[in-house]
Amino acid sequence: MTRPCPGPRPVTSKPGWRAPPGATDCHMHIFGPYDRYPLSPGRGYTPPEASLAMYREMLSTIGLERTVVVQPSVYGTENEVSLAAVEALGRDRARAVVVVDESFDLAALRAMGERGACGVRFNAVSGNGTPLEQLKALAERLATLGWHLQLYAHSAELVALEALLARLPCPLVIDHMGGLQASAGGTADPGFKAMIRLLEGGAWAKLCGYRSSAGAPYADVDAMARAMIAAAPERCVWGTDWPHPSLASPEAVPDDGVLLDALGRWAPGEAQRQAILVDNPARFYGFS
């Protein structure tokens, strides 16, 4: 039996600052409706439904306009829920990052690309995903399409994979701040140093840091986030990770307004915020 987890907070606070026009949430998930999009039997947790209507309300509250829908582990390689979400949100304001394995040929990938997919996620943390052994072969396939590879891994895996990741033929996005934990050394962690080297070498980072933190207001990850921005200011993006799946208790579920306020600390200047929330995502995900 898979473990249950709480859903998103019913009320989101307004951030203390206003995001610029065209700001993008570069990491979120949709769950359900389950009668239409049943969960994978191989999943590691069972989330409550989290609908597009709920997400839109949250996004409006924090003042963002565009979205990158990321395929969650609970759906395995069945990507219909994520692709349908992009279609509902509109191709002018949404893209998808899907999960596939080596059985997906170029024709299958191109068909998903026509529906808004532009990258593939490897999730080495939550399970029920593509084996890391397939990473190199799939990266070569993605390079043919001009897609990117998004990696969610523990910091120790980042160290072990660094040499391979540095040689990938397609763009690399490092998810959830490299799986780093502030309590495990923060900027002194070997995984952090590997991540900075990868960023300096051309990788992208998602500044989605609450999973690296002991809790709100997430000040213990400030130094890591600022260092990532300094290493690659033109290759950092930000995401909520709404509805914040697989957490142990409702008390641990973040308030997305507080998360945006954390970004405001990491990027206090208007030009930095414009780059992270608007310009970098528009360039990378192809928003006009």
N, C-alpha and C positions, 0 to 999 in steps of 0.2 A: 504494500500500500504506500503510495506517495504521500509526502508530508504536505499539509495545507499551509497556505501563507495568507497574510492579510492583503486587502486591496488598497487602492489609493485613499488618501485622506478625502473626506467628503467636502471639506472647505479648504481653499487655497488662499493664502494671504497675498495682498498686493506687495510687490517689491518696493524698496525704498527709492528706486530710480527707474526711469523709463527706457526700455530698449529702443534702439533706432528702427526706423521703418525697414521692413524686409528681414527682420531678425529671425533666425532659424533654430529650432530645437532639433539637433542632429542625432538624437538617440531616444526613441520611445518604442513602445510595443502596444499591440492590441490583442485582447483575449476575448474570443467569442464573437457572436453568440454561439454557444456550444452545440446547439442543435444543427447549426450550419457548418461550424468549423470545430469538429471534435478534437480534443487533445490527443497527443501521441501516447500510446501505452508505455513507451520507454522513457517518459519524462521523469525528472527527479523531484518535482514539486507540483502542487495543484493550486493554481491561483483562482480567485473569483473572477467573474467576467469583468472586463474593463472596456467599455464601449467607446466608439468614436465620439458620441455625444458628450460623454464624460470628459474625454480628452480635449475636445474643442472648448468646453467651458473653462478648463484649467488654463489652456493656452491663451484664451482671451483675457483671463485674469492677470497673467504675468506679462502680457503684451507682445507675444511673439506671433509670427505670421506663417512661417514655413516649417516643414517637418521632414525628417528622415525616419521612416518606419523600419525598424530593425526586427528581423525574424527572431522570435524567442525560442529557447531550447525546447519548450514544452510542445512545440509543433514539429520538431525534427526537420525533415526536408520537405514537408508539405507546406508550401509557401502561399497558398491561396489567401489566407487571412491577411497577410501583409500586403500582397498585391491588390487585393480588393480595397484595402484601406487607402492606398495611394489613389486608386481610381475615384474613391468617394471624396477624398480631399482635393483632388484635381492635380493634373500633371504640372500645372504652373506653380504649384506650391508644395509638392510632395515627391519624394523618391523612396526607393526601397533598397535595403540590404538584405539579401536572401541567404539561405543555407542550402548548399548542394553537396553532392559527393561526386566521385569520378563517373558515376553512371549518367550524369547530365552531360549530353554532348553540346556542341556549339549551337546547334539548331534550337535545343531546349533553352539554352541561356539567352539566345537572341530573342526568343518569344517572350521571355520574362523581361528583357530589356525594353521591348515595345510597350510593356505595361509599367515601366518606371524603375525597374531594377538597374542598379549601376555598380553593385559590389556584392561580395560574398563574405559571410562571417564565419570564422572559426572560433568556437567557444570551447576552450579547454578547461573551463571552471565548472559549468553547470551540467555537463554531460549531455547525452542524447544528441551529439552533434557529429561533425565530420572528423575522422581521425586526423591527428596532426601529421601522420605519415603521408597523407594525400596533399599536404600543403604545397609542396614544390610543383607537383604536376598540375594542380588546379591553378596555381599562380600563372603558369605558362599559358593556360587556356584563357585566363582573365586578361592577360596582356594582349592577346589577339583581339579582344573585344574593346579594349580601352577601359576595363573595369578596374576596381581596386579590391584589395584583400583587407578585411578588418579582423583583428586578432584580439580575443579576450583570453588572457592567460595569467597564471600566477607569476609573481616577479621572478621566482627561481626559474620558471620555464622561459621567461624572457631572456635571462642570462644564457641558458643552454641553447636557445634558438638564435641568439644574436647574429652569429656569422651567416646563417642561412637567410635570416630576415634582411640583412644588409645587402644580399645579392638577388633579392626577388626581382623579376622582370616587370612587375606591376607595382603601382603605388600601394603603400602599406599604411593602414590606420591602426593605431594602438588604442585599444578600448579601455575604458574605466581606469585611466591613468596608470596603465601598465600593471594592474593588479597589486599595486604597492599598498603598504599599510604604514600609516604614520607611526603606529606603536611599535613597528618592527625596524625602526631606524630612519624612516623618512628619506631625506636626501643622502644619508650615509649608506642606504641599502645598495648592494651591488646591482639589484634590478633597476634602481633609479638611475644609476650611472650608465647602465646599458641602454636604458630608454633615452637618456640625454644624447648619447652617442648616435643612436638611431635617428633621433630628431635632427641632429646636426647633419646627418648624412642624407636627409630628405624625407623621412617618415613624417606622418601626421599624427596628432594626438587629440583624443576626445577628453576635454576637461569635464569629466563627469565623476566628481571626487568623493561623494558621500560614502561610498563603499570602502574608501581608504581611511575613513575617519572614525573617531570614537563617538561622534555625535554632533548634533547642531550646537553652535552655528558653523561647525566644520573648520574652525580656525587652525586646527592641527595639521591641515593639508595646505595651508596658505603658502608656505615656503616651497613645497613641491610644485604647486600650480604656477607660481610666479617664475620658477626656474624653467619650467616647460615653455612658458610663453616667451621668456628671454631667449631660449634656445631656438625656437622656431615660430616667431610671431605671425608669419604668413602661412603657417600650417597647423594652427590650433583652431579647433571648433569646440562647441559646447553643447551638452544635451542634458535633459532632465532625468532620463531613464524611467519616465512615467510608464506604468503605475508602480514602479519600484518593487518588482517581484522577488520572491524567494526569501524575504526577510522573516525574522522569527516572531515578531510581535507588532501590533498596531503602533506602539509607541516608537518603534524604530523607523516607521515610514516617514520619509522627508516631506516637508512642506515645500512645494516648488518655488514659492515666493522667496523663501529663505535660501534655497539653492541659487537663485538668480542674484540675490544679495551677496552671496559668497563670491560669485564671479565678479561682482562689482568691486570687491576688495582686491581680487587678483589682477583685475584690469581696470584701474581707476580712471584712466584717461579715455576721452571720447573716441580718439582714433583707435585705441586698442579694442574697445568694445565694438566699434564699427567693423574692424577686421575680423574678430572672432565670431561675431553673431551674423554678419551680413556678407562681407566681401569674400572671406575665405570659403564659407559654405557655397556661396553662389558660384565661385570659380570651380570648386571641386565637384559639386554635385550637379552643376549645369543649370542652375536657376538663372533666368534672364533678368 
